[in-house]
Amino acid sequence: MDKDTRELNLLLVQSADEHLQGVVRLNGTLYPALATPSADNSQLVINALTDKGLRFAGYGEAVNHDADSTNRPAPELMQFHLKTREEPLFAAVYTPEKQPDALYRNLGFEQSWQQWSNSQKPEDRQEKTTASGSLPQPRPMSR
């Protein structure tokens, strides 16, 4: 949805197999859309069903890295580049905790919601012990 005009620009829902379907806005008109993952699952390719047949409408990429953090972001945000839109469009996966692992692979995420969620548990984030079995000790600050 465009935050300024409040117009729906893209809506995709899971359909049969690895495909997603919905609508995409091109030149002010909403068209039926079919989205399929690229062969390497790095992008989601979106095609619009126009009166001239299927036409490339854009693509989406999973946001797998946060420039401001070393931690991986939750696998829920995607960035879409639509053919008739200059600025990228960001969209989130609806109810990510309820989506199947295969959907995350098809969308290009490096991990599923379940894998990410498990990595956020305290026992999975503990610092690893050194070979001697003790944790590294902090160094005193120099003045």
PADO-255810 format. One record per residue: z, y, x of N, C-alpha, C, CB in turn. Coordinates in steps of 0.001 Angstrom, whole numbers, padded with zeros to 6 digits, always signed. Glycine has a CB too. Layout:
<vextors>
ZYXZYXZYXZYX ...
</vextors>
This chain:
<vextors>
+000000-001164+000845+000000+000000+000000+000000+001235+000896+001216-000006-000964 -000810+002199+000559-000871+003454+001299+000347+004293+000929-002196+004225+001000 +001120+004701+001937+002364+005425+001654+002110+006813+001069+003190+005552+002921 +000966+007414+001351+000674+008751+000829+000089+008699-000578-000288+009476+001759 -000914+007872-000784-001596+007825-002085-000998+006790-003031-003065+007528-001884 -000169+005899-002498+000441+004797-003268-000610+003836-003819+001279+005358-004426 -001785+003795-003183-002849+002874-003574-002694+001559-002831-004236+003488-003300 -002950+000487-003531-002952-000834-002914-004208-000962-002053-002890-001964-003996 -004036-001285-000773-005177-001450+000130-005456-002901+000468-004944-000682+001398 -004409-003719+000452-004569-005119+000830-003439-005935+000225-004599-005281+002370 -003792-007041-000376-002810-007992-000893-003367-009380-000642-002509-007757-002427 -002625-010187+000092-003048-011555+000387-001939-012520+000003-003416-011715+001885 -002317-013616-000623-001368-014672-000972-001919-015998-000463-001115-014724-002518 -001011-016911-000189-001426-018211+000333-002148-018992-000750-000212-019008+000856 -003260-019609-000362-004006-020456-001297-004158-021830-000669-005407-019838-001644 -005197-022530-001016-005393-023888-000512-005563-023896+001006-006611-024533-001180 -005049-024933+001626-005179-025146+003069-004648-023950+003852-006641-025408+003440 -005438-023498+004822-004994-022409+005691-005509-021051+005232-005442-022666+007110 -006158-020999+004099-006755-019760+003608-005741-018907+002854-007941-020070+002706 -006018-017615+002843-005295-016675+002004-006340-015969+001161-004435-015657+002853 -005942-015560-000024-006876-014839-000874-006156-013671-001514-007486-015765-001949 -006912-012723-002008-006313-011553-002630-007346-010481-002851-005178-011016-001787 -006962-009231-002530-007864-008093-002691-007774-007200-001457-007523-007290-003978 -008873-006497-001182-008927-005535-000080-009698-004305-000564-009603-006165+001202 -009229-003121-000190-009901-001880-000578-010870-001459+000527-008865-000751-000859 -012128-001297+000149-013165-000797+001055-013869+000363+000371-014184-001926+001445 -013943+001494+001045-014598+002686+000485-014096+003020-000915-016105+002484+000448 -012801+002879-001120-012188+003249-002389-012244+002201-003482-012820+004458-002881 -012893+001073-003246-013037+000031-004264-012288-001227-003845-014524-000289-004509 -011555-001820-004791-010882-003096-004525-011862-004239-004734-009637-003273-005437 -011921-005126-003752-012785-006305-003819-011932-007555-003661-013895-006252-002728 -012374-008664-004272-011711-009936-003969-011848-010217-002473-012319-011110-004816 -010821-010827-001901-010830-011072-000454-010463-012516-000148-009860-010120+000264 -011032-013009+000934-010706-014326+001468-010381-014130+002947-011891-015360+001258 -009231-014624+003374-008818-014464+004770-008610-015836+005394-007521-013614+004875 -009128-016001+006601-008988-017265+007326-008563-016976+008762-010318-018078+007297 -007737-017859+009329-007338-017656+010724-008509-017911+011665-006159-018573+011088 -008530-017171+012775-009543-017424+013803-009269-018792+014416-009536-016302+014904 -010217-019318+015171-010091-020668+015742-008834-020827+016589-011312-020993+016584 -008434-019764+017292-007237-019858+018141-005980-019302+017459-007475-019115+019449 -006064-018993+016176-004957-018447+015382-004429-017118+015912-003828-019442+015334 -005240-016379+016662-004779-015092+017180-005004-013958+016177-005491-014772+018491 -005924-014157+015239-006216-013138+014239-006453-013786+012884-007435-012300+014655 -006225-012996+011864-006546-013392+010505-007768-012565+010104-005321-013171+009513 -008900-013219+009909-010158-012532+009609-010282-012370+008095-011383-013317+010188 -010536-011136+007660-010592-010824+006231-012032-010506+005839-009651-009631+005882 -012505-011188+004809-013837-010945+004259-013700-010523+002805-014738-012208+004384 -014514-009551+002397-014523-009083+001012-015716-009693+000291-014572-007527+000943 -015508-010057-000962-016588-010586-001788-017198-009410-002554-016071-011710-002772 -018319-008901-002044-018978-007744-002659-020169-008227-003484-019439-006716-001574 -020862-007283-004116-022059-007662-004880-023184-008127-003960-022540-006482-005737 -023033-007919-002646-024015-008389-001666-023525-009635-000928-024328-007281-000660 -022481-010253-001435-021933-011456-000808-020713-011153+000045-022991-012130+000038 -020310-012135+000850-019148-011952+001723-019474-010965+002833-018696-013299+002321 -018585-009990+003024-018750-008980+004072-017447-008857+004851-019165-007602+003466 -017567-008740+006182-016391-008558+007026-015654-007290+006594-016792-008482+008530 -014338-007417+006355-013540-006276+005901-012515-005836+006936-012837-006618+004607 -012193-006714+007881-011202-006357+008894-010481-007590+009399-010195-005354+008334 -009390-007333+010100-008608-008443+010639-007144-008030+010754-009158-008889+012018 -006294-009034+010844-004867-008792+011010-004344-009557+012205-004096-009184+009749 -003296-009011+012812-002653-009655+013953-001147-009655+013745-003023-008940+015279 -000522-010768+014090+000934-010860+014016+001556-009968+015082+001406-012326+014188 +002654-009324+014737+003398-008517+015707+004417-009448+016357+004101-007261+015023 +004104-009908+017570+004954-010868+018278+005837-010238+019347+004102-011920+018909 +005598-008974+019663+006368-008316+020726+006756-006918+020290+005563-008262+022044 +007943-006509+020694+008446-005169+020425+008473-004412+021743+009866-005209+019761 +007748-003322+021819+007663-002556+023070+009012-001997+023510+006675-001418+022913 +009941-001835+022576+011242-001248+022895+012327-002279+023155+011675-000351+021783 +011994-003557+023173+013015-004588+023331+012436-005806+024044+013592-004992+021961 +013310-006538+024718+012878-007787+025344+013021-008946+024370+013686-008063+026621 +013747-008736+023274+013903-009780+022262+012663-009836+021380+015165-009530+021405 +012334-011036+020947+011200-011181+020027+011604-010664+018654+010731-012667+019938 +010708-009927+018009+011013-009483+016650+010902-010655+015676+010067-008335+016224 +011511-010485+014521+011397-011505+013479+009921-011694+013138+012217-011108+012207 +009481-012931+012913+008064-013182+012608+007730-012830+011161+007714-014651+012876 +007605-011543+010901+007327-011126+009533+006383-009939+009427+008600-010797+008851 +006139-009224+010512+005317-008023+010443+003920-008288+011000+005984-006876+011207 +002914-007790+010274+001524-007914+010715+000876-006538+010735+000731-008880+009794 -000094-006388+011622-000852-005148+011739-002299-005458+011368-000748-004539+013189 -002815-004746+010359-004181-004967+009886-005076-003793+010263-004197-005182+008365 -006289-004119+010653-007312-003122+010971-008444-003341+009970-007822-003244+012480 -008539-002442+009001-009563-002569+007969-010775-001718+008333-009005-002157+006588 -011933-002214+007976-013223-001629+008370-013358-000153+007991-014351-002411+007736 -012886+000231+006837-013091+001608+006378-011832+002462+006511-013553+001608+004933 -010914+002036+007350-009651+002759+007519-009416+002999+009008-008458+001968+006888 -009145+004242+009388-008953+004566+010802-007623+004054+011337-009039+006062+011008 -006558+004272+010593-005227+003899+011063-004910+002459+010685-004167+004846+010487 -004131+001773+011528-003739+000407+011180-002826+000400+009958-003039-000272+012369 -002848-000692+009273-002022-000892+008091-001000-001971+008423-002887-001286+006838 +000279-001671+008253+001325-002651+008538+001795-003284+007242+002511-001997+009282 +002030-004585+007293+002500-005315+006120+003451-006413+006567+001312-005910+005315 +004408-006725+005709+005398-007752+006023+005157-008996+005175+006826-007217+005797 +005519-010139+005721+005467-011402+004986+006557-011346+003917+005657-012648+005947 +006205-011632+002676+007159-011617+001572+008049-012859+001642+006421-011550+000210 +009326-012690+001478+010338-013760+001571+010049-014710+002739+010392-014557+000252 +010097-014204+003960+009715-015017+005122+010519-016300+005273+009861-014207+006368 +011769-016274+004853+012610-017466+004992+012163-018610+004091+014048-017119+004686 +011328-018333+003106+010869-019363+002168+009469-019889+002493+010883-018812+000760 +008820-019322+003509+007441-019700+003813+007392-020904+004757+006689-018513+004433 +006380-021765+004594+006261-022953+005451+005883-022586+006893+005217-023916+004871 +006317-023414+007829+006039-023180+009252+004542-023040+009533+006612-024318+010089 +003716-023816+008843+002264-023782+009080+001688-022392+008810+001554-024822+008196 +002236-021676+007845+001736-020338+007542+001906-019417+008748+002464-019755+006318 +003033-019527+009431+003281-018669+010595+002278-018940+011710+004705-018877+011116 +001955-020205+011920+000936-020550+012928-000416-019959+012537+000820-022094+013090 -000783-020111+011258-002075-019610+010785-002180-018090+010863-002311-020059+009362 -001047-017404+010740-001050-015944+010803-001007-015421+012233+000123-015394+010029 -000764-016316+013200-000760-015900+014600+000607-015627+015192-001575-014697+014744 +001669-015971+014472+003009-015774+015028+003297-016843+016072+004080-015806+013911 +004061-016471+017088+004396-017400+018168+005502-018365+017773+004810-016633+019404 +006219-018067+016707+007252-018974+016216+007390-018792+014707+008612-018719+016936 +007921-019825+014057+008128-019755+012614+009425-018997+012332+008171-021183+011985 +009648-018682+011067+010891-018007+010687+012090-018879+011052+010900-017682+009169 +011981-020174+010799+013080-021096+011098+013381-021113+012594+012739-022517+010611 +012357-021182+013428+012566-021170+014881+013213-019858+015320+011226-021378+015624 +012734-018749+014794+013307-017452+015148+014752-017365+014671+012472-016304+014545 +014989-017789+013443+016338-017743+012876+017316-018573+013705+016325-018242+011428 +016889-019764+014114+017744-020618+014945+018043-019962+016289+017081-021984+015167 +017089-019222+016829+017299-018579+018132+018257-017396+018037+015967-018115+018708 +018547-016944+016829+019465-015821+016638+020916-016263+016518+019074-015041+015410 +021158-017567+016412+022524-018083+016292+023234-017942+017630+022523-019567+015827 +024519-017587+017611+025250-017363+018865+025181-018528+019843+026683-017074+018562 +025262-019768+019370+025257-020902+020300+023926-021060+021020+025585-022180+019559 +022837-020537+020437+021529-020623+021085+021284-019470+022055+020435-020648+020036 +022124-018425+021977+021924-017258+022829+022909-017189+023986+022031-016008+022008 +023816-018152+024110+024800-018112+025189+024112-018111+026535+025763-019293+025090 +024711-017389+027477+024152-017374+028823+024274-018750+029436+024854-016326+029703 +023262-019108+030157+023269-020411+030819+024204-020358+032015+021839-020825+031259 +024894-021469+032269+025791-021516+033417+024986-021759+034678+026864-022610+033239 +025547-021367+035798+024868-021586+037075+025015-023043+037472+025438-020656+038182 +024380-023425+038547+024422-024818+039003+025845-025276+039276+023577-024991+040258 +026739-024366+039671+028121-024755+039951+028925-024918+038672+028787-023727+040854 +028339-024541+037533+029026-024718+036261+029809-023496+035828+029944-025887+036344 +029709-022396+036541+030435-021194+036143+029449-020082+035806+031402-020741+037260 +029915-019142+035018+029078-018013+034650+029019-017016+035796+029603-017339+033373 +027944-016295+035944+027864-015276+036994+028936-014218+036770+026460-014625+037026 +029534-013738+037843+030580-012728+037765+029957-011342+037904+031657-012959+038858 +030490-010357+037161+029953-009007+037294+030276-008434+038665+030507-008096+036193 +029369-007613+039179+029587-006970+040468+030309-005648+040251+028245-006750+041214 +031214-005283+041183+031883-003984+041044+030867-002860+041235+033048-003845+042069 +031109-001767+040551+030218-000611+040658+030504+000122+041956+030386+000341+039443 +029491+000593+042633+029685+001370+043853+029788+002841+043487+028527+001130+044864 +030531+003569+044291+030731+005003+043998+029890+005861+044867+032172+005396+044166 
</vextors>
